[in-house]
């Protein structure tokens, strides 16, 4: 069966997406887990240790507090409470921290620093898997042992108001609840008012035991405006007044009941300097945790500085405070200051219960647990505890009893610290089998693409795909039989859960058939390539082509980028790699232009050195013409293009100056957004523009950017699309003015701030209209085959619609990124690609490189925290999952998508070769598949690296998303190539 190289590449990338998805499912592991919840509930509490004496304390201790109120403020960074902002905006909280009956801590969250995994950590005490960053979009019911479930089983009445994530995690646990969506980040007022409006009524009632309040406004302000926004101070002041109201109510109730209550103020995660979260910076990890109760009496002059603890410690502390069993999967330890006012026997009892729970979890997850230092410390502490109990029951009140009690307490605390650390290290249990199957699929696809290069990049852009011969071969059935046997052996002997083993036999069998067929196809391609000795024979009629500097740069740059992914520092600062590559590319183009222009002054001018093949097609030049493959001849971008000799006047000077203009644009863009890790804290032009003192400058820049965007895009649009584009860009400015980012000339300030829903929907209408017009022209070009202009206009209008959507979603200070992207595309189209007659492969790789660079010019990085989720809610007044996810993904990957879209439009309109789009699709698929495949191998070998979760895993998620977008781009390439063929 013969397939076009574009269609073949698209099919390969789609299959690769399946392999990457299977690998990701196996790579992101299930955390350590204890036995089932039913077994944990049925198991009685560990008895108090004794040495020769009989202790009668075999049950759980009674609750320390009558009521518990948990006030969780989303995005509450530690310096918002303990720093200068806390002193200024949270005076009552500051008073409680410095002089009140409270214990304050800096709680360190673990990756991923997003809401749902952090709620799980707070309530279960366990460390959620990194894959929970994806599940955060649609939280499933929490089946793990947790404080909420234990409280409900004990008859506690729980009320909840706030983030609906809690309702999804605990669907049948609350006697009363009111959930609000956490993803509509444009709302930071109503989302908190809907929580506070219940307070007055609930605090007066006595029919509840646990009250949970989750406030989202602070986090939403961070996403929209950043931590330096003046709105942060207003929100902190609001939270401080709410805390005072709750605390005052609890104190008045205590005067009547004489039983202490507990008020917990905490955050789920912090906030980066750009307002996002999800990564591992100290601002995102460190959160405030304050425990307030009249039981924590403070003597005059008692200064309690915030201590650093783990966020997982709260679950054990809440369980002890409510008189509940500690969750079986908890890796946290009791916050001892909360019980240090209790009698020594109670203190030791609490510590012993925590140590027994951690030791059992260690036994279930570590085969050689007896050799662990924490387990040895626990056993020694238990023996000393038994001796202390014996002395205590003998009513020995001597100094020996006091000193021994202090020693046992220290021993327990050391054991808890060591056990918790050991369990935290055991969190990763990889599904190696699923990872291996996914890796095999990805590598087979890459091998097939590499072996198909000679045929795929031939003049015909077609290749013979053997579909039936591998299926009916002996190798196929032998491979399928071996894989089936291995599958049975692995799935019947696997001690831990395996995702691939959990699939139905039909699905698993389909994957094994696919792996076997791909292997046979690879072997067939190898035999075809090397069996006839094509690479061993030389044909003097077809000498080996020269390699140009551009070919060498493309090859070395691609290989260098792939190798750089093996180092954590290069991943954190990957933007520097792409900045270096495009700068070097501009210098190489400059050298090529100057050599062509200056050397032509000789009496016998040289011909324009044009490489005969794309950099990845060089192997095909050694093939003999008798093999049946077409000789790879150069295909120019257009047969009627103007050469450098015929350029006159300003055009020739523009060709000479164009690389330097592009270099200048790239240097200006580097100053706009500092990204990465090492230099992200440094001030940049973006921070200066977004400050409230420079709103006028930002407004002028936004207006000028929108005008330039219109001037660069409208030139190829139809009249209808021009009008829609102009009105759409005007709507973009109106939207930004409505939400307070920019000002109109007649405005003095931005007091009348709204959500801008109407203005944004106004722009969405024009985006859809332009896309519809472009699609209509493409369909019309199928009917009128001779009119190529209609198709050219249609593709450009689709591109224009995407540009308008990007202008709407980009923050105002990022609009120059879009302007420079359009400007560079215009310059390279007119003054580089056409005069130098670069082939489709070179143009494709240049588009890919610039698309990757502009991904980072936007301010993105390989940290999840740089994802601007506020873009997903532009034009929405409520959370709708599909459009929100689409808009967020498009805003994040706008650079690569826009450059790929421009590539399709350029090749369709400027080339006379029918194979250009097929060649471009194949090259794009290959250059995207190579780093993904290499990174999967690298990350597998580095899965126990120190920075696997903070650096390598986020990059792996980006690569997975990137290959998915590549599949969509290749399908679009193939569809456009088919229209070319029909035309």
N, C-alpha and C positions, 0 to 999 in steps of 0.2 A: 504494500500500500504506500503510495507516494503522498507525502504531506509537505506543505510549505514550511519553511524553516521557522516562520513566526508562529504558526499553529503548533508545530512540534515543541517549540520553546515554551509556549503557554501551557501546554499539557504537562510538560516536565515540571514547571514551577507549581502548578496546582497539586501535583503529586508530592512535590517537596513540602508544600504547606502541610499536608497530612503527616509527613514524617516529622516535621518540626513540632507540630502539635502533640504528637505522641511522645516525642523527646521531652517537651516541656512538662507534660503530665507526669512523666517519670522523674524528672529532675527536681521539681519542687516537691519536697518530701512531706510525708505525714509526720508530725511531731511525736515525741515519746508519749505513750498513753499507758494508763493503768488498766486494771481489770474493769469489768462492766459496772455500771452504776448500781444495778440491783445487788451485786455482790458487795459493793462498798456499803450500801445502806444496811444490809443484813449483818455485816460484820460489826461486832460490838467495839466500843472504844477500848484502846489499849489500857490495861490496868496500871496503876502506879507501881513502879519497881520497888522491891523490898528485898532485904538481905536477912533471911531468917525470921522476919516478923511478918505478920499478916496485916495488909493494908485493906481498909474497907472502902477505898476510893477507886471504884471500878467503872464509874459512869462519867459522862462528859460533865465538865464544870458548868455551873449555871451561867446565864448571860451576864455580861458586865454592864450592859446598857439596856434600857427599856425600849427606846426608839432610836433609830438610825436614819439620818437624812444624808443622802449623797448628792452633793451639788457639783456636777461635772460641767466644766466650762471648756468647750471644744477649742483647742489651740492655745490653752493657757500656758504660755512659756514661763519658766521659772523667774526670769527677770521682770515679768509683768507684775509679779507679786513682791519679790524680794529685792528688786532693784529700785531705781529712781522713779519709774512709772508707778510702782506700787505705793511708794510714799506720797506721790502727788495725787493719784487718782483713786487709791483704795485705802483711805486713812483708817477706817474701822478694822479692816483686815490686818493692816500694819500694826495697829495697837494690839490685836489679839496675838500676833506673831511675837511681838517684842515684850509684852507685859501680861497678856491674858493667859487663861488656862488652856493651853494648846501645845501641841508638838508639831513642828514644821519640818518638812523634808523636801529635798530635791529628788524626785523620782525619775529614774532613768528608764525610758521606754526602749524596747528593742525593735529592730526592723521587722516588718514594714511599719512606718509611722503614719498609718491611716486609721480611720475611726474604728471600723469593725474589728480588726485584729487587736486593737488596743482595749476595746470593751471586753473581748474574750480574755485578754491577759488580766484585766482588772478583776473579773468575776471568777475565772478558773485558776488563776495563778500560773497557768502554763504559757509556753512560748508558741504562739500561732505560727503556722507555716507561711513562707513568703508568698505562696500562691493566694493567700487571703487578700492580697492587694487587688487581685482580679475579682474575687468573690465579694469584695467590698461594694461592688455595684449592685449586687442583688443577694443580700445576706440570707443564707439558709438557716433553718432552726438549729440551735446549738444543742447537740446531744451529749456533750461532754459534762462530766461532773462539775458543778459550779455552785457558788454561794446562793444564787437566786433559786435554783432548784432545791437545794438543801433547806432554804428558809421556807419555801412553799410546803415541802414535805413535813416540816416541823410545825405547820399551822400558822406561820407568820403571814400577815396580810400586807401585801406590797402594792404600792401605788406608783405609777410612772407617768411623767410628762416630759416631752421633748423629742429627740431624734428617734424616728420610727425604726431605726436599726435595732433598737432594743426590743421592739414589738416583734420584729422578724426573728430575732435570736431566741426570744422567750415568748412564744405566741399565746400560751395559756397560763401564764404565771401571775399576771397582775389582776387584782380585783377591780382596778380602775386605771385607765390610761388614756392619753391623748397624744398621738404621734404627729410629728411634723417632718417633712422631707428634708434630708440633709444635703441634697445635691443642688438645690436652687440657691446658688451662692449670691445671687443679686439681692436677696432678701436678708437683711440683718436687723430688721425691726420687728416685723410681725412674727417672725419665727421664734423670737424670745418672748414677745408679748403673749403668745398663745400658751406659753409655759407659766408665766407669772400670773396670769389672770385667774389661775386655780388656787394660788397660794393662800389668800386670805381665808377662803372657805375650808381648805384642807387643814391648815394649821390649827383651826379652832376645833376640829373634830378629833376624837380619840379612838377611831375605829381602824387604825392602821399601825403597823410596826416598822415598816421600812418605806421611806419616800425617796424616790430617785428623780432628780431633775437634770436634764441634759440641755444646756444652752449652746446654740450654734452660731449666734450672731458674731462673736469675736472671730471665729474661724472664717466666716464668710467675708468679714471686712478685710482680713488678711489676704484672702484669695483675690479680692477685687482691687484693694488699694495698698496692700503691704503693711508691715508692722509699724511703719513710721507715720501712717496716716493719722490725722487728728481725730478721726472717728474711733480709733483704738482707745483713746483717753475717755471719750464719752461712754463707750461700752464698758470699760473697766469701772467707771464711777457707778454705772447702773448695776453692775454685778455686785459691787460693794454694798450698795443700799439693800439689795435683795438678801445678801448674806446677813446683814444686820437685822433685817426683819425676821429671818428664820431663827437666828441665834437668840434674839430677844424673846420670841415665842417659846422656844425650848426652855429657856431659863425660867420663864414665868410658870411653865408647867412643872418644872422640877421643884419649885417652891411648894407646890401642892402635894406631889407624890413622893418627894425626897429620894427619888431614884434617878441617877444620872442618865442623860441622853448623849448621843454622839452625833456631831456634825462633821462631815467630811467634805472638804473643798479640794478638788483635784482637776487635772487636765488629762486628756487622753494622749495628747502629743503636743509638741511645740510648734514652732512656725519659723521657717527660714527667713532670710533677709529680704526675699522677694515675696513672701507671704504664702508660699506653698509648703507642702510637707510630704513625706514619703521616703526621704533619704536619711542619711546618717550624720548630718551636721549636729553640733552640740545644741544649736538653737532648736532643732527639731526633736532631739532626744530628751532633753531635760524639761521636765514639767514640774509645776508646783503641787505639793501635797501637804495639806494642813488638816490635822485631827483636832477638833475643838470639843471639849467636854469639861464640865465642872469637876469631874473626877481627876483631872490633870491639874491639881493645885500647884501653884507656883509661889515660892517664897520670895520676899522682896530681894531684889538684886540678883535673882536667878536668871542668867542670860542663856537662852537656848538658841544656838545658831542652827540653821537648817542643815541636817545631815543628809548625805547622799545615800540613797537606798535604791532598790530595784522596784519597778512598778508592779511586778508580780507579787511583791510582799504584801500588798493590800488585801488580797484574797484570804490569806491565812489570818491576818489581823481581824478582818470583818467576821470570819467564821468564829474565832475565839470570842470576839465581842458579843456576838449573837447567841453564843452557846451551841454552835453547830459543828459538825465534823468538818475538818479541813478538806477541801476538794482533793480527790485522789490524784489528780494530774498536776497539782500545784508544785512548782519548783521554787516558790518563794518561802521566805522565813518570816516569823512573827516580828513585827516592829516592837521591840522590847520596851521602849519608853512608855508604851500605852499600858503596860502591866507592872511597871516598876514600883508603883505605889501600893500594889497588892502584897499580902503576906508572902513570905519566902516559899512556903509550901505550894501556894497557888502559882507563883512564878515558875517554879520547877515543873509543876504539873503541865502548864501551858507549853513550856519548852519541850518537855518530853513527848507530848502529843504531836507536836510539829516534827520533831526528830524521827519518831516512829513512822509518820506518814512519808517523809522524804526517803528514809531507808528502805521502805517497802517499794517505793517507786524505783529506787536505784536497783534493787534486787530483780525487778521485772524487766529492766532495760539494759543492764550491764551484766554479762555472764560472769566476769571475774570481780563481782562487787565486793567480795571479802578483802581484796587487796587494795580497795580504794581507801585513801587516807580518811575521808569523811566517815566511812562506815566504822573504821577502827576507832575514831574519836567518839562516835556515837556509843559504841559498846562500852568504852571506858567511862563515858559520862553516865551511862545507865547503871554501871556497877557502883560508881561513887554516889549516885542518886539513891540507890538502894541502901547504902551505908548511912546516908543522911536520914532516910526515912526510919531506919532502925533506931538511930539515936533520938530522933524526934518523938517517936512513939514511946520511948523510954522516959520521955519528959525531961530530957537532958537539955537544959537551957544554958549550958556553959559557952565559953568563948569558942571552944572547939566546934560546936554545932554551927555557930555563926560563920567561922572561917571556912568550914567545909561547905556550907551552903553557898558562899561566895565563889568558892572554887568550882563547884558543880555548875553554877550559873555560867561562869566564864567558859567552862568546858563545853557546855551545851551550845553556847553562842558560836564558839569556834567550829563545832561540828555542823551546825546549821549552815554556817557560811560556806564551809567546804563541800557539804552535800549539795547545796544549791548550785554551786559553781560546777560541780561534776555533772549534775543533771542538765544544766544549761548547755554543756558541751556535747551532750548526747542527743541533741534535738534533731539532728539531720539523719534520716534513714532513707536513703535513696532507693528508688525503684529501678534497679540496674537493668532488669529485663526490658522494661518499657523503653528506657533510654537507649539500650542497645538496638532494639528493633527500629526505633526512630532514626538512629544514626545510620544504620544500614540503608534505609530507604533514601535518606538525604545523600549519602555518598554514592549510591547507585545512580541517582539522578544526575549528580555532578559528573560522574564518569561518562555517562551517556551523552551529556552535553559536550564534554571535551572531545570525545571520540567522533562526534558528529560535525565538528568544525569544518572539515574540508568540504563536505557536501552542502552543509547549511549555508555557507558563505560563498557558494559558487554563483555563477551568473544567473542560473535558473532559480536559485534560492529554494531548492526542493531536495528532499532526501527520501530514500527508500526506507520505510519503517517496517521491519519484519514482524508482523503481528501473529501470524499463524504458525510459522516454522518453529519459533521457540516453544510455543504452547504444546506442539505435538512432538517435541524432541525428548530424548531420553534424559538429558540433563535437567529439564524442567520437572519431570516426575520424580527423579532422584532427589532434587533439591526440595521439592514440596514434601516428600516423604521424610527426609531428614529434619526439616523444620517442624513438621507435625510431631515427630517423635521427641524432639527437643522441647517443644511446647508442653507436651504431656509430662515430661520429666520435670521441667522447671515448675510447672503449676502444681504438681502433686507433692513436690518436695519443698516448696517455698514456705519458710517459717513466717514471714511477714506478708502483708497484703500486697498484691501486685495488680496494677490497673489493667494491664494487657490480659492477665489471666482471668480477670473479672468480666471481660467481654464475652458475648455469646460466641458459640463455636462458629456460627455463620460469619460473624464479623471478623473474628480472629483468623478463620480460614481464608476470608477474602484478602486480608493483609498478607498472609503467607503466600497466596497465589500471586499477589502483586510483587512481593519480594522475589519470588522465583522467576516470574516473567521478566522483571527488570534485570536480574542476573543473567538470564539467557540472552537478553538484548545486548547487554554489555559485552558478553563473550562473543556474540555474533559480530558486533562492531569491531572488536579487537581482531577477530579472525579476518574480517574484511580488510582491515587497515594493514595488518602485518603479514597476513597469510600469503598475499601475492608479492611480498617483498617490495612494496612501494617505497618504503622508507629506506630500503637498502640499495635500490637501483638509482642511478642518476641518468637523467636525460639531457644531453648537451643542448638540445633545442630549447630547453626551458631552464635557463640558469637561475641560480638562487638570487632572490631579490635583495636589494639593499635595505638596510634598516635606517630609517630617519631618526633624528634626535627625538621627535615627537613619539615615535613608536617605542623607543627605549624608555622614555619618561613614563609613558602610560603603563608599560609592563612593570618597570621597577617600582613605580608609585603604587600600583595595585598590590604587588607582592609585599612591599614595605608596609602598607596599611594593614594587611592581613597579619603579618608577623607582629606588628605593634600591639595587636589585641591580646597578646599573651602576657602583658604587663599591666598591673593595676593602675599605675600612674599614667600610662598612655591611654587607658580607657577613660579615666577621670578627665584627662585633658585632650580628648580625641579631637576637639575642635582645632587644636594647634596643628595636628597632622593634616587636616583638610585645608586649613589656611596656608600651610606650607606648600601643599600640592598644587593648589590653584595659583599661588604666586609663582611657583616654578613653571607651571604650564604657561602663564602669561609671558614669562621670560623666554621660554622656548618658542612661543609664537612670535615674539618680538625678533628673536634671532632668525627665524625662518623668513619673516617679512623683510628684514633688512638685507639678508643675504640675497633674496630674490631681486630686491630693488637696486641695491648698490652694485652688485656684481654685473648687472645689466649695462653698466656704463662702459664695459669693455667693448672692444671692436666686434667680438663674436659673443653675443650674449648667450648665457646658459639657459637651458630649458628649465622651466619651473620644476624643481625636484618634487615629485609627488610619489609617495610610497605606493607601490603597486597593490598591496593588500593591507587589510586591517592587521593590527599587531597580533591578533590571535589566529590569523589565517596563514601564517608563514609556512607552516608545515605542509600545507596543501600544494605549495608551489613546487615541491619535489616530486609530485605525482606525475606519472606519465599520462599523456593525453589519451593513450589507448585504453585506459581503465574505464573510460565512460564518463568521467567527471569533467565538467567544463573547466577550462583554464580560467583562473580568477583574474579577470581583467579589471582595471580601475574603472569605477563608475563615478563620474563627476556629479556634483550636485546639480548641475544643469549644463546642457551642451552649448547653450548660447550665453554662458556667463562671460563677463568681461574679465580678461586677464589683467595682470598688473601692468603690462605694457600699454594698454589702452586707457588706463586711468589718467584723468587729467585734473589739474587744479586742486581744489580743496579735497576731492575724493582721495587723491594719492596721499595728501598730508594726513587725512583722517585715518587711512590705513596704517601709516607709519606711527601715528599717535595712539591708535586704539588700544594696544596692550598697556600703555602707560595710563590711559584713562581708566581702564578696568582695574589696574593695580591701585590707583587712587581711590576708586569706589570701594574696593575691598578693605583698604586701610581705614577709611572713614567708618565702615560698618563694624570693624573690630572695636572701635571706640564707643559704639552705641550700647552694646550689652556685654558686660563681663560675665563669662560663664565658666563652667568647670568647677574646680574645688579650690585650688591654691590661690587664685586671683579673683574669685567671685566676690570677695568682700570689698574689693577696691571700688572707689567711686567711678562711675562711668557717665556718659552723656545721658543715658536713659534715666538714671536716678536724678540727675539734675533737671531733666525735663518734667519728670513726674512729681517733683516737689510742688507744694501748694504755692510757693513764691514765684514760680515760673509758668503759671497757667497761661498767661498771655503769649509767651514765646511758643509754648506747645500748641496753642490755638493757631498761630500763624504757620507753624511748621506743618500742622495737620492740613490746613487749607491748601497750602502750596503743594503738598504731597498728593492730595486728591486731584488737583488741577493737572499735575504732571502725569499722573496715572491715566487720566482721561486722554491727554494729548498723545501718549504712547500707545494706547490700546485702540482708540477709535479709528485709526487710519485704515483698517481693513474691514471694519464693521459696516453692515447695511445701515441705512438711515434710521430705521426703526430701532435697531440695537444701539445706535449712537445716542438717540434720545433717551432710551431706557438706561443706558450706562450713565449719562449725565445726571439724570434724576436719581439714580441709585447712589451715586457718589455724594450727591447733595444730601440724600437721606442718611448716609453714613455720618456726615458731619452733624446732622440734626440729632442722630442717636447719641453720639458722644457728648453733645451739648446737653441733652436731656438727662444723662446720668451724671453730669458734672465734671467730665474729663476736660472739656474745652469750653470756651466762651464764644458767644456771638459778639460782634463789634458793639452792639448797643447794650450788652450786659456788663454790669460792674462786678458782680459776683455770681456764684452758682447756688443760690439759696433754694431755688425751686428745682430740686433734684427728684427725678422719678426713676422708674425702672427702664424706661425707654422701650417698652414692649411694642407700642404702636409704631414708632419710628423704625425699629428693627424689622418688624413685619413688613413695613413699607418697602424696605430694601430687599427682603426675601422675595417679595412679589416680582421685583425687577430681575433678580437673579434667576428665578424660575422662568420668567418670560424670555430672557436672553438664551438660556439653555434650551428652552422649547424651540425658539427660532432657529438656533443652530442645528438641533436635531431634525427639524423639519427640512432644512436645506440639505442635510445629508441624505435624508430619504428621497428628496426630490432629485438629487444627483444620481440615484439609482435608476430613476425613470428616464432622465435626460442624460444618457451616458456620455454624450459628446461634450457636454458643458462642464469642464473641470472647475470653472470659476465658482460655481454654486457650492461644490464640495469644499473648496478652499475657504470660502466665506463662512460656511457652516462650521468647520473645524475651529476657525479663529473666533467665532462667536461663542462656541463652547468654552474655549480658553478664556475669553473675555468674561463670561459668567463666573468662572472659577476665580478670576482676579477680583471681581466685584465682591464675591463672597469672602475672599481673604481680606480685602480692605475693611469689610464689616467686622470680621472676627479679630483682626489684629488690634492690639492696644495702640492708642494714638502715637506714642513715641516709637512704635515699630513700623509705622507706615513708610519711613524712608527705606526700610529693608525691601519692601515691595517695589518702591520706586527704582532703587538701584538694580534690583533683579530685572525689571522690565528694560531699564536702560542698557544693562550689560547684554541682554538678549538681543536688543536692537542693534547695538554696535557690532556684536560678533556675527550676526546675520548678514549685515550689509558690508562690513569692512574686513572680515576675517574668513568666514566659511565660504562665501561666494568667490572673492578674489583668489584665495589660495586653493580652492577646489578640493577641500577635504572630503573624504569618502564618508559613507554612512556610519561605519564603525567608529571612526575617530570622532565624528560629531556626536554620536550616541554617548561615548565615554566622557566627552567634555560636558555634556548635559548632566550626566550622572554625577560627576565630580562637583560641578557647581550646585546641583541640587542638594548634595550632602553638606557642602559648605554653608548654604543658605539655611539649612536646618539649624545650624549652630549660630548663624548671624541673627536669627530670631531671638536668641537668648536661651535656646534649649541646651540640654546637656544629657548625659547618660544617667542622671538622677531623676527619679520619679517626681521629685519636688518641683521641677521646672515645668511640668505639664500645667498649662493654664486651663483649669476646668471651668473657669467663668465663661470661656468662649462657648461652652456647650449649652449655655442658657440665654444666649442672645436671641431675643424675640420670643422667649417662652415665659409664661407666667406661672407655670407649674412644671414639675419634673416629669418628662416623658422620655423614657429610656433610649429608644432608638435614635431620635433626632439629637438628643444630648450627646450620646456616644459618637455619632457621626460628626457633629460639629466640633467636638473636642479633638477627635482624631484628625480631621481636616486641618484645623488650626495648628496642630502640633507638627504635622508632616506637610504643611503647605509648600515649603521649599521644594522638596523632591517631586511632589505632585505637579506643581506648576511648571517645573522644568521639563518633566516628562510630557506633559500636555503640549508644551511649546515644541518639543521635539517632533511629536506626531504632526502638528500643524506645519512645521517647517519642511519636513521631508515630503509631506503630501503636496505642498504647494510649489516647492522649489526644485524637485527632482524630476528628471525625465525617465529614470530607471524604475521599472515596476517592482524590482526586488529590494529597493532601499528600505522600505518599512519592514520587510521580513528580516533583512540583515540587522536592522536596528533592534527589532524585538528579540532576536537571538542574542545579540551582544548584551542587551540590557539584562536579559535573564541570566546570562552567564556571569556577568560582572557582579550581579546581586547574589547569585547562588554561591559563588566562591567564598566570600567572607563569612556567610552564614554557616556553610559546611565546616570551614576551618575553625570558626568560633565554637561550634558544638563540640568538636574534638578537644579544643583547648580547655573549655570550661569543664568537660568531663574529667580531664586529667588534673584539673585544679579544684575539684569539688571539695577538697578539705583545706583549701587555702584560707588564710586568716580573713581575707576580705571577700570571701565568696558571696556573702549576702549583701554587703554594703556596696560592692563595686561590680562584680561579675554578673550577679543575678539580674539587677536592673537592666544592664546592657543586653542580657539574654532576652528579656521581655521586649526591648526595643527591636532587637533583631527579628524576633518572631513577628512583631507587628510590621516590620519593614518587608519581610518576605511575603506577608499577606497583601500589602499594598502593591508589591511588585507583581504578584499574580493578577491583581485587578488591572494594572497598567499593561501587562502583556496581553490580557484578553482584549483590552481596548485597541492595542496595536494590531492584533490579529483581525479584529472586526474591521478596522480601517483598511488593512491590507486586502481583505476580501472585497471591499468596495472598489479598491483600486483595480483588482483583477477583473471584476465585472465590468468596470468602466473601460 
